[in-house]
Amino acid sequence: MTDSHDRQPTPPTLKQALAYWLKLGFISFGGPAGQIAMMQSDLVDRRGWIDQQRFLNALNFCMLLPGPEAQQLATYVGLRMNGLAGGIAAGVLFVLPGAVVLLALSYIAAAYGDAPWVSAAFRGVAPVVIAIIAVALWRLARRTLKGPVPVLLALAAFVGLQLPGVSFPMIVLGAALCGVLAGRFGIAGFGATADPAAPAASEAIGGWRRLLRLCAIFLGLWGAVVAGVLATLGTAPFLGVIELFTTAAFVTFGGAYAVLPYIAERAVEDYAWLSSADMVRGLALAETTPGPLILVTQFVGFFAGWNQPGDLPQWLTGSIAAVLTVYVTFLPCFLFILAGAPYVERLSRNRRAAAALAAITAAVVGVILNLGVVLGQAILFTASGFDWVAAGVAAVSLLLLLRFSLQVHWAVLGGALFGLAEAARSGAFAL
């Protein structure tokens, strides 16, 4: 009997692939681990559309890139199966359903966030967010911090973010440099999984001309939309949206949790687009929708337009800013995949790249810890003192997520229902 991993792949037609990617876009809950597991089960094991080794090579490559690895993996697999059209379709359809749902939820949060029932639901969800971040921190730390050097790098990242003038992009660049140096001098903890016999990624496949052509095309696509929006609608808040989320797209190593403190600091403190409580709401809503968690940036972008509408209706400016956010956040993902596709077999095993990624991932543990501390203080310590009820909800949620593997969106829904029940019990409103 032939194992499904050993049989020759039979790529689908473009029509078959489009149907699959659209379906996946609607059911891709569970974060990157769950999304990648779905693709493994469907594409490799059940349908046999791509072979196991190529799937794993693509996954290793996507782990080296900034941005949502599951969406980039879908883009690469679509590219391998059906060419350029297949890659673009896979990447877009992976994001589109969740983006549409989150756009609607963003409007509800902005327009009705002060309504008693909405506020009550979000109050119940807030402590669940603490548990979600704690679970992400625990799982990443257990996988990443193997040895004293990664632990020290995580602590250094945490401490560094407490210092004035130190931003997330600086942490990423510093960690990458530390990783390359550690790998170069054989310091334990980085690059151990790289294959020294693999061909070097610097051996060009396709040449520099192809890379420069791709960069020129994507710069043109980015510039045309940016120039059109700024020329038609003005700079506020669109210039800030473009600057913040284009930067974030290039430094989103380690997932959305890692870049959230940087986005929150800029969006809340520098641009004043939304409050810290709104950021917690956005994260909770992004957890309950399909697609990559980095779609939380769309929520922030919507609030940027909603709170700085100019001469347009709030919903329209918010929607334009949200769409612009998604565009500048995900456009680089397609560039990374198309530019790197010829190098996947080599770059996914390159020692220095693996060392840099390991160091960045270790530093991201410290960054996520910082996010948990900041949000934990805001949620658990109120004007009236320590919120024991919120702490209890966070503890129960943590137990359910870790011990019983409860899906995140069910935990969020449970928190919302608890918030509504508490409000009804206290007489805040009548259900």
ABEGO torsion letter per residue (X at the ends): XBBAAABBBBBBBAAAAAAAAAAAAAABBGEAAAAAAAAAAAAAAAAGABBAAAAAAAAAAAAABBEBAAAAAAAAAAAAAAEAAAAAAAAAAAAAAAAAAAAAAAAAAAAAAABAAAAAAAAAAAAAAAAAAAAAAAAAAAAABBEAAAAAAAAAAAAAAABBGBBAAAAAAAAAAAAAAAAAAGBBGBGAABBAABBBAABBBGEAAAAAAAAAAAAAAAAAAAAAAAAAAEAOAAAAAAAAAAAAAAABBGEAAAAAAAAAAAAAAAAGABBAAAAAAAAAAAAABBEBAAAAAAAAAAAAAAABAEABBAAAAAAAAAAAAAAAAAAAAAAAAAAAAAAAAAAAABAAAAAAAAAAAAAAAAAAAAAAAAAAAAAABBAAEBBAAAAAAAAAAAAAAAAAGBBAAAAAAAAAAAAAAAAAAAGABBX
